C-alpha cells in the first residue's frame, strides 16, 4: 500500500485533522487493497464514535408535487409524465402509526419543495397528528426543501426534530449548471443557517459524481460540510433520470464507478466527522444489490426503509432504478434487518438514534 495513504489513514485513526490534499488522495484511490484499508479505517472510527447499531428512519414520501425545476430530478415541475400525488394527513398518520407499532424510533417525511401558507399548515397538522397518535415517541426528520425561517420555526414547535437539506455542491458555479436561474445556491446556505438557529439537528449532503465534478471538488464538498459542523450527512451518487434534461449528460454512466465514489465519499466523511449520523442511502442499493450493506461498512449508521404505501412509490422516483418499489413496509423491514444482521450489526429498534454530535453540543 502507498506509504502516503498509510500515513493519512494512520493520522485519521489518531483523530488528527485531515487536510485538503489528504482527502483528495483518499478520493483518488483505485487500488483495491487501499480501498479496503480506507473502508476498514472508516468502520473502526464509526464503531468508536457511533457504535454498530443501525438506526431506522421510516421514510414516508408524502408528495411528489414540487415548485422546483432542478434539471436532474425526476419529480421536477416540468416533468409532465409524473402522476402527481399528495398523501392525506390520515394516510401519513397511518404510516407513522405502523412504524411506531413496529418499533421504529424515527421517521423521515420527504416530499417535493412547496412553499406557502397552505403547505405550511398541512405539515403542521401532520406533525401534531403524528405526535398525538404515537404519544410523542417518534423523532421526526423533515426533508422538504428550502423554507422560510418562520415556517421552520413553526414546524420545530409542532414537533419536528431534524431537517435534511442537501447543499448539492459547494461550487456555486456547478450548482448553477444543474438548476434554473431562479434557484439560488445562497438560499440553501441561508436555510441551513436558519435550521441551526431554530435548534434542529441539521443534515446536509452533496450529489456525487456529477458531470464536470472532480475529486478535488468532492474533497472541497466534504471540507465545506465539516466546516458547517452538521449533525447528519445524507448524500448519494448521481444517477440519471431518463425524463430530465440531464439524462444524457453522462453517456458513459458506470454504476461500479459511481458506487465506488459514493462509498469513498461516505468513508471520508466518517474520517472528517466521526460522531455525525450518516445514511447508507437507497441510491447505493440502486447501483448494487448490496450497496446499503457496503455503505454501512464504509461508515454509515442510518438506513431509511420505505414505509410509504407501494401504490405511490413509482410516482416518487428522483432517479432511475429506485429499488424496492413493490415491497410493502413489512417486507422492507424484514429484508433490511436481515441485511444488517448479515454484516454483524444490529437494528436500534425503539431508539431515536440522535446524532452524538448534536447531543454533545448540549443545546
C-alpha positions as CSV (number, residue, x, y, z in Angstrom):
1,X,0.0,0.0,0.0
2,X,1.2,3.5,-0.8
3,X,3.0,4.9,2.2
4,X,1.3,8.3,1.9
5,X,-2.2,6.5,2.1
6,X,-1.0,4.6,5.1
7,X,0.1,7.8,6.7
8,X,-3.2,9.5,6.1
9,X,-5.2,6.6,7.5
10,X,-2.9,6.4,10.5
11,X,-3.4,10.1,11.2
12,X,-7.2,9.7,10.8
13,X,-7.0,6.8,13.3
14,X,-5.3,9.1,15.8
15,X,-8.0,11.7,15.3
16,X,-5.7,14.2,13.6
17,X,-7.3,16.8,11.3
18,X,-7.1,15.8,7.7
19,X,-6.2,18.5,5.1
20,X,-7.5,19.0,1.5
21,X,-4.6,17.1,-0.1
22,X,-5.2,14.2,2.2
23,X,-8.9,14.0,1.2
24,X,-8.1,14.3,-2.5
25,X,-5.7,11.4,-2.2
26,X,-8.2,9.2,-0.5
27,X,-10.9,10.0,-3.1
28,X,-8.4,9.2,-5.9
29,X,-7.7,5.7,-4.5
30,X,-8.1,3.0,-7.2
31,X,-6.0,0.2,-5.7
32,X,-8.4,-2.4,-4.2
33,X,-6.2,-3.0,-1.1
34,X,-6.0,0.7,-0.4
35,X,-9.7,1.0,-0.9
36,X,-10.4,-1.7,1.7
37,X,-7.9,-0.1,4.1
38,X,-9.9,3.2,3.8
39,X,-13.2,1.4,4.5
40,X,-11.7,-0.5,7.4
41,X,-10.4,2.7,8.9
42,X,-13.8,4.4,8.5
43,X,-15.6,1.4,10.0
44,X,-13.2,1.4,13.0
45,X,-13.9,5.1,13.6
46,X,-17.6,4.6,13.2
47,X,-17.6,1.8,15.8
48,X,-15.6,4.0,18.2
49,X,-18.0,7.0,17.8
50,X,-21.5,5.8,17.0
51,X,-21.2,2.0,17.5
52,X,-22.5,-0.9,15.5
53,X,-26.2,-0.1,15.9
54,X,-28.1,0.9,12.7
55,X,-31.0,3.3,13.2
56,X,-34.1,3.0,11.1
57,X,-35.7,6.2,9.7
58,X,-39.1,5.1,8.4
59,X,-39.4,7.0,5.1
60,X,-42.8,8.5,4.2
61,X,-42.8,10.1,0.7
62,X,-45.7,12.5,1.4
63,X,-45.9,14.2,-2.0
64,X,-44.3,14.5,-5.4
65,X,-45.7,18.0,-6.0
66,X,-42.8,20.4,-6.4
67,X,-42.3,24.0,-7.3
68,X,-38.7,23.5,-8.2
69,X,-37.3,22.5,-11.6
70,X,-33.9,21.0,-10.9
71,X,-32.5,19.6,-14.1
72,X,-31.6,16.2,-12.7
73,X,-34.7,15.4,-10.7
74,X,-37.5,13.0,-11.7
75,X,-40.2,15.0,-9.9
76,X,-39.2,18.4,-11.3
77,X,-42.3,20.5,-12.0
78,X,-41.7,20.4,-15.8
79,X,-41.8,16.6,-15.9
80,X,-45.4,16.1,-17.1
81,X,-45.1,12.3,-17.3
82,X,-45.3,12.0,-13.5
83,X,-48.6,11.1,-11.8
84,X,-48.7,13.7,-9.1
85,X,-50.0,12.9,-5.6
86,X,-50.1,14.2,-2.1
87,X,-51.0,11.9,0.8
88,X,-53.8,12.9,3.1
89,X,-52.9,13.8,6.7
90,X,-54.6,10.5,7.7
91,X,-52.6,8.4,5.3
92,X,-49.4,9.9,6.7
93,X,-50.5,9.3,10.3
94,X,-51.4,5.7,9.4
95,X,-47.9,5.1,8.0
96,X,-46.4,6.7,11.1
97,X,-48.5,4.5,13.4
98,X,-47.4,1.4,11.6
99,X,-43.7,2.5,12.0
100,X,-44.3,3.1,15.7
101,X,-46.0,-0.2,16.3
102,X,-43.0,-1.9,14.6
103,X,-40.6,-0.1,17.0
104,X,-39.1,2.4,14.6
105,X,-37.8,5.2,16.7
106,X,-37.8,7.7,13.9
107,X,-39.5,8.9,10.7
108,X,-38.4,11.0,7.7
109,X,-41.2,13.0,6.0
110,X,-39.9,13.6,2.5
111,X,-41.5,15.5,-0.4
112,X,-41.1,17.9,-3.2
113,X,-40.5,21.5,-2.3
114,X,-43.6,23.6,-1.8
115,X,-43.8,27.0,-0.2
116,X,-46.8,28.9,1.1
117,X,-49.2,29.0,3.9
118,X,-51.4,26.1,2.9
119,X,-48.5,23.7,2.7
120,X,-47.0,25.0,6.0
121,X,-50.4,24.4,7.7
122,X,-50.6,20.9,6.2
123,X,-47.2,19.9,7.5
124,X,-48.0,21.4,10.9
125,X,-51.2,19.3,11.1
126,X,-49.3,16.2,10.1
127,X,-46.7,16.8,12.8
128,X,-49.3,17.4,15.5
129,X,-51.4,14.4,14.5
130,X,-48.4,12.0,14.4
131,X,-47.3,13.0,17.9
132,X,-50.9,12.6,19.2
133,X,-51.1,9.2,17.6
134,X,-47.7,7.9,18.9
135,X,-47.6,9.6,22.3
136,X,-44.6,11.8,21.2
137,X,-42.4,8.7,21.0
138,X,-41.2,9.2,17.4
139,X,-38.3,11.5,16.4
140,X,-39.3,13.2,13.1
141,X,-36.9,14.4,10.3
142,X,-38.2,16.7,7.6
143,X,-36.8,16.8,4.1
144,X,-39.0,19.4,2.4
145,X,-36.6,21.8,0.7
146,X,-35.9,25.4,1.3
147,X,-38.4,27.2,3.6
148,X,-38.6,30.5,5.5
149,X,-37.2,30.7,9.0
150,X,-40.8,31.4,10.2
151,X,-42.1,28.2,8.7
152,X,-39.1,26.2,10.0
153,X,-39.8,27.6,13.5
154,X,-43.5,26.6,13.3
155,X,-42.6,23.1,12.3
156,X,-40.0,22.8,15.0
157,X,-42.6,23.9,17.6
158,X,-45.1,21.4,16.1
159,X,-42.6,18.6,16.8
160,X,-40.0,18.3,14.0
161,X,-36.6,17.4,15.4
162,X,-34.3,17.1,12.4
163,X,-34.1,18.6,8.9
164,X,-32.2,17.3,5.9
165,X,-31.4,19.9,3.2
166,X,-28.8,18.9,0.7
167,X,-26.3,21.5,-0.3
168,X,-25.9,19.6,-3.6
169,X,-22.4,21.0,-4.2
170,X,-20.1,23.6,-2.6
171,X,-19.3,25.0,-6.0
172,X,-21.9,27.8,-6.8
173,X,-21.0,27.7,-10.5
174,X,-21.6,24.0,-10.7
175,X,-24.9,24.4,-8.8
176,X,-26.0,26.9,-11.5
177,X,-25.3,24.4,-14.3
178,X,-27.9,22.0,-12.9
179,X,-30.6,24.4,-11.7
180,X,-32.7,27.1,-13.4
181,X,-31.6,30.7,-12.9
182,X,-34.1,31.4,-10.1
183,X,-32.7,28.5,-8.0
184,X,-30.1,30.2,-5.8
185,X,-27.3,28.4,-4.1
186,X,-27.1,31.1,-1.4
187,X,-30.7,30.4,-0.4
188,X,-29.7,26.9,0.6
189,X,-26.9,28.2,2.8
190,X,-29.2,30.7,4.4
191,X,-31.8,27.9,5.1
192,X,-29.1,25.7,6.7
193,X,-28.2,28.7,9.0
194,X,-31.9,29.2,9.8
195,X,-32.2,25.5,10.7
196,X,-29.3,25.8,13.1
197,X,-30.8,28.9,14.6
198,X,-34.1,27.0,15.2
199,X,-32.3,24.3,17.0
200,X,-32.9,21.5,14.5
201,X,-30.5,18.6,14.2
202,X,-29.1,19.8,10.8
203,X,-28.4,17.4,8.0
204,X,-26.9,18.1,4.5
205,X,-25.1,16.4,1.7
206,X,-24.0,16.6,-1.9
207,X,-24.5,14.9,-5.2
208,X,-21.6,12.6,-6.0
209,X,-20.2,12.1,-9.5
210,X,-21.9,14.9,-11.3
211,X,-20.8,15.7,-14.9
212,X,-17.9,18.1,-14.7
213,X,-17.2,17.4,-11.0
214,X,-13.6,16.4,-10.0
215,X,-12.3,14.6,-6.9
216,X,-10.9,18.0,-5.9
217,X,-14.5,19.4,-6.0
218,X,-15.7,16.5,-3.9
219,X,-12.9,17.0,-1.3
220,X,-14.0,20.6,-1.1
221,X,-17.6,19.5,-0.6
222,X,-16.5,17.3,2.3
223,X,-14.4,20.0,3.9
224,X,-17.3,22.5,3.4
225,X,-19.7,20.2,5.2
226,X,-17.2,19.7,8.0
227,X,-16.9,23.4,8.4
228,X,-20.7,23.7,8.5
229,X,-20.5,21.4,11.6
230,X,-23.6,19.5,10.7
231,X,-25.2,16.7,12.7
232,X,-26.2,14.4,9.9
233,X,-25.0,13.6,6.4
234,X,-27.2,12.2,3.6
235,X,-25.5,12.1,0.2
236,X,-25.6,9.7,-2.7
237,X,-24.2,9.0,-6.1
238,X,-25.7,10.9,-9.0
239,X,-28.0,8.5,-11.0
240,X,-29.6,10.0,-14.1
241,X,-33.4,10.1,-14.6
242,X,-34.5,9.4,-18.2
243,X,-37.2,12.2,-18.1
244,X,-34.8,15.0,-17.2
245,X,-32.5,17.4,-19.2
246,X,-29.5,15.7,-17.5
247,X,-30.4,12.2,-18.7
248,X,-27.7,12.2,-21.3
249,X,-25.0,14.2,-19.6
250,X,-23.2,11.1,-18.6
251,X,-23.2,9.0,-21.8
252,X,-20.7,6.5,-20.2
253,X,-22.5,6.2,-16.9
254,X,-20.7,3.5,-15.0
255,X,-22.6,2.0,-12.0
256,X,-19.5,0.5,-10.4
257,X,-17.5,3.7,-10.7
258,X,-20.4,5.7,-9.1
259,X,-20.7,3.2,-6.4
260,X,-17.0,3.3,-5.5
261,X,-17.0,7.0,-5.5
262,X,-20.1,7.1,-3.2
263,X,-18.5,4.7,-0.8
264,X,-15.3,6.6,-0.8
265,X,-17.2,9.9,0.0
266,X,-19.0,8.2,2.9
267,X,-15.8,6.8,4.3
268,X,-14.0,10.1,4.1
269,X,-17.0,11.9,5.7
270,X,-16.7,9.5,8.6
271,X,-13.0,10.4,9.0
272,X,-13.8,14.1,9.0
273,X,-16.9,14.0,11.2
274,X,-16.5,10.9,13.4
275,X,-19.6,11.4,15.5
276,X,-22.2,12.5,13.0
277,X,-25.0,10.4,11.8
278,X,-24.5,9.2,8.2
279,X,-27.0,7.5,5.9
280,X,-26.3,4.5,3.8
281,X,-28.6,5.7,1.1
282,X,-31.1,3.9,-1.2
283,X,-29.1,5.2,-4.2
284,X,-26.3,2.9,-3.2
285,X,-28.6,0.0,-3.4
286,X,-29.8,1.2,-6.8
287,X,-26.2,0.7,-8.0
288,X,-25.6,-2.6,-6.3
289,X,-27.9,-5.1,-4.5
290,X,-25.5,-5.0,-1.6
291,X,-25.0,-1.2,-1.8
292,X,-26.5,-0.3,1.5
293,X,-24.5,-3.0,3.3
294,X,-21.4,-1.7,1.7
295,X,-22.4,1.8,2.8
296,X,-22.7,0.7,6.4
297,X,-19.3,-1.0,6.2
298,X,-17.8,2.2,4.8
299,X,-19.0,4.3,7.8
300,X,-22.8,4.7,7.6
301,X,-25.1,4.1,10.6
302,X,-28.5,5.1,9.3
303,X,-30.9,3.5,6.8
304,X,-34.3,4.6,5.7
305,X,-36.7,1.8,5.0
306,X,-39.7,3.0,2.9
307,X,-43.0,2.9,4.8
308,X,-44.9,4.6,2.0
309,X,-47.9,2.7,0.5
310,X,-46.4,0.9,-2.5
311,X,-49.1,2.3,-4.8
312,X,-47.4,5.7,-4.6
313,X,-43.8,4.6,-4.8
314,X,-43.5,4.5,-8.6
315,X,-44.6,8.2,-8.7
316,X,-41.8,9.2,-6.4
317,X,-38.6,8.4,-8.4
318,X,-35.9,11.1,-8.2
319,X,-33.6,8.9,-10.4
320,X,-34.0,5.7,-12.5
321,X,-33.7,2.3,-10.9
322,X,-35.1,3.0,-7.5
323,X,-35.1,-0.3,-5.6
324,X,-37.9,-2.0,-3.6
325,X,-40.8,-0.3,-5.5
326,X,-43.1,-3.2,-4.9
327,X,-42.2,-4.2,-1.4
328,X,-44.6,-3.4,1.4
329,X,-43.4,-1.9,4.6
330,X,-43.1,-5.2,6.4
331,X,-41.1,-6.8,3.6
332,X,-38.7,-3.8,3.6
333,X,-38.2,-4.0,7.3
334,X,-37.5,-7.7,7.4
335,X,-35.2,-7.6,4.4
336,X,-33.2,-4.7,5.8
337,X,-32.9,-6.3,9.2
338,X,-31.5,-9.5,7.6
339,X,-29.0,-7.5,5.6
340,X,-27.9,-5.5,8.6
341,X,-27.5,-8.7,10.8
342,X,-25.6,-10.4,8.0
343,X,-22.7,-7.9,8.4
344,X,-22.7,-8.2,12.2
345,X,-24.7,-5.2,13.1
346,X,-28.0,-4.7,14.9
347,X,-31.1,-2.5,14.4
348,X,-31.7,0.0,17.1
349,X,-35.4,-0.7,17.4
350,X,-37.3,1.8,19.6
351,X,-34.5,4.3,19.7
352,X,-34.4,7.8,18.3
353,X,-30.7,7.5,17.4
354,X,-29.9,11.1,17.9
355,X,-26.6,12.3,16.3
356,X,-23.9,12.2,19.1
357,X,-22.6,15.3,17.5
358,X,-25.8,17.1,18.3
359,X,-26.2,15.7,21.8
360,X,-22.6,16.7,22.7
361,X,-23.4,20.3,21.9
362,X,-25.7,20.3,24.9
363,X,-28.3,22.6,23.3
